Amino acid sequence: MSDENKTRPGVIKLYGMGGAGINLVKHFLSSNGKSEPGHAIPQLIFGDTSHSNFTPDIPRESCFTPKSTDGSGKVRSQNYDPIVETVGQIVEQVPPGDLNVVVFSGSGG
């Protein structure tokens, strides 16, 4: 097969947001950025208002936290503006993949 007929592997971005999203997406850490024939390349991104959910096994360059926050204490409006700013930073710094999946829960701060 010539190089012209080969297709590049797709990229799937998994965004683990908040404690639940981080815990679910962490299961893919062993395959982060690795390509297997016939499979998309997973790239993992993590975001939270609290630093405590970023465990040592998560690469720090993949973590995003709003400045001056440490959790929301179940008062979601408290961190609304910093979260919106951080989402903009993530979009600027992490271009979208071929498929993008945001994993989160409806509970928490």
C-alpha positions as CSV (number, residue, x, y, z in Angstrom):
1,M,0.0,0.0,0.0
2,S,1.4,3.4,-0.9
3,D,1.7,6.2,1.6
4,E,-1.0,8.1,-0.4
5,N,-3.6,5.4,0.6
6,K,-2.7,5.3,4.3
7,T,-4.9,7.3,6.6
8,R,-3.7,8.9,9.8
9,P,-5.2,7.5,13.0
10,G,-8.0,9.6,14.5
11,V,-7.6,11.5,17.7
12,I,-10.2,11.1,20.5
13,K,-10.0,13.7,23.3
14,L,-11.4,12.7,26.6
15,Y,-12.1,15.6,28.9
16,G,-12.5,14.4,32.6
17,M,-14.1,17.3,34.4
18,G,-14.8,17.4,38.1
19,G,-14.1,14.5,40.5
20,A,-16.4,12.0,38.7
21,G,-15.1,12.8,35.3
22,I,-11.5,12.6,36.4
23,N,-12.0,9.3,38.1
24,L,-13.6,7.8,35.0
25,V,-11.1,9.2,32.4
26,K,-8.1,8.2,34.6
27,H,-8.8,4.6,33.6
28,F,-7.4,5.5,30.1
29,L,-4.0,6.8,31.5
30,S,-2.1,3.8,30.3
31,S,-3.1,4.4,26.7
32,N,-2.8,8.2,26.7
33,G,-1.2,9.3,23.4
34,K,-0.4,5.8,22.3
35,S,-1.5,4.5,18.9
36,E,-2.6,1.0,18.2
37,P,-3.3,-0.1,14.6
38,G,-7.0,0.5,13.7
39,H,-7.7,2.6,16.8
40,A,-7.9,6.3,17.5
41,I,-5.2,7.9,19.6
42,P,-6.6,8.9,23.0
43,Q,-5.6,12.2,24.5
44,L,-6.7,13.0,28.1
45,I,-7.5,16.4,29.6
46,F,-8.5,16.9,33.2
47,G,-10.2,19.9,34.8
48,D,-11.5,20.7,38.3
49,T,-11.9,23.5,40.7
50,S,-10.1,21.5,43.4
51,H,-6.5,20.3,43.2
52,S,-7.2,17.3,45.4
53,N,-8.7,15.3,42.5
54,F,-5.5,15.5,40.5
55,T,-3.7,12.4,41.7
56,P,0.1,11.9,41.2
57,D,-0.5,9.5,38.2
58,I,-2.1,12.3,36.2
59,P,0.4,14.3,34.1
60,R,0.3,17.9,35.3
61,E,0.4,19.3,31.8
62,S,-3.0,17.7,31.2
63,C,-4.6,19.4,34.3
64,F,-6.5,22.6,34.3
65,T,-7.8,24.5,37.4
66,P,-9.3,28.0,37.6
67,K,-7.0,30.4,39.4
68,S,-7.9,31.2,43.0
69,T,-10.2,28.3,43.5
70,D,-10.0,25.2,45.7
71,G,-13.4,23.5,45.3
72,S,-16.8,25.0,45.2
73,G,-18.2,23.8,48.5
74,K,-21.4,22.9,46.6
75,V,-22.0,26.6,45.8
76,R,-21.7,26.4,42.1
77,S,-22.2,30.1,41.5
78,Q,-19.2,30.8,43.5
79,N,-16.7,29.7,40.8
80,Y,-18.8,30.3,37.7
81,D,-16.6,33.1,36.3
82,P,-13.3,31.4,36.9
83,I,-14.6,28.2,35.4
84,V,-15.8,30.0,32.2
85,E,-12.3,31.6,31.9
86,T,-10.6,28.2,32.3
87,V,-12.8,26.6,29.7
88,G,-11.6,29.3,27.3
89,Q,-8.0,28.5,28.2
90,I,-8.5,24.8,27.6
91,V,-10.0,25.4,24.2
92,E,-7.0,27.7,23.3
93,Q,-4.4,25.3,24.6
94,V,-5.9,22.0,23.6
95,P,-7.2,22.0,20.0
96,P,-10.1,19.7,19.5
97,G,-9.6,16.1,18.2
98,D,-11.5,14.2,15.6
99,L,-13.9,13.1,18.4
100,N,-14.3,15.0,21.7
101,V,-16.0,13.5,24.8
102,V,-16.6,15.5,28.0
103,V,-17.1,13.2,31.0
104,F,-18.7,14.8,34.1
105,S,-21.5,14.4,36.6
106,G,-24.3,16.7,37.6
107,S,-23.4,16.7,41.2
108,G,-20.5,18.1,43.2
109,G,-19.4,21.7,43.5
